[in-house]
Amino acid sequence: MVTRVYLIRHAEAMGNINETFQGRTDENLTEKGYRQLVELSERFKDIPLDAIYSSPLIRAKETAKAVNKYHGLDIAYDEGLIEINGGVWEGKRWKDIPLLYPVEYNLWTYEMHKFYIEDGESLVEVSERMQKTIGDIVSQNVGKNIAVVSHGCAIKTYLCFASGKTLDKIQEMGWSDNTSVSLIEYEDDLIPRIIYKNNSDHLPCELSTLAFSDWHKSEEKSGELSK
């Protein structure tokens, strides 16, 4: 019996275009974000779904509603799917963070698996939280098709785990674009197997967020240097 999880990143929010660290900051969607959701709804129109789970932040809740457009399911909101707590980074502009927090930024950029931040979460804590939360969701929905809406960093940690890699390989996972979808399947042993990851084929080029992001270009460059 196969259980399927469609792991979805939320649509574009204000922090994505303002290039700030959103974390737990509860930002509204942008106009482009709502346009992305129109495309996401159509992607899921003919995909059978039995359950939908979402982070409780606005940007994830709006995304879950779009996934649910043609399904009429009750959406379960789970704190375990929330984004990393950025602590003192919350709301800071990415261009300012290296100057304000050089040690932590160096970890985020080159040794992400060691990242921790004052008043926030470590990446290890995020990874363990996501593993437990999605593991519980799968165990409660064996044999079903499940949509799970979460956030960029949180999803990245889970994809690393689902790939069978240790957390020190997380920078190999890349970043998911807004509304990107990853499909993960679980057999009876409930071990995850990635079918595809970070897929945004439903978005026309002009609706991509990462393609126009200075932050993402910087992250990609840093990722190459860290290899």
ABEGO torsion letter per residue (X at the ends): XBBBBBBBBBBBBAAAAAGBBAEABBBBBBAAAAAAAAAAAAAAAABBBABBBBBABAAAAAAAAAAAAAAGBBBBBBAAABBBBAEAABGBBAAAAAAABAAAAAAAAABAAABBBBGBBBAAAAAAAAAAAAAAAAAAABGBBBBBBBBAAAAAAAAAAAAGBBAAAAAAAEBBBBGBBBBBBBBAAGBBBBABBGBAAABBAAABAAAABAAAAAAAAAAAAAX
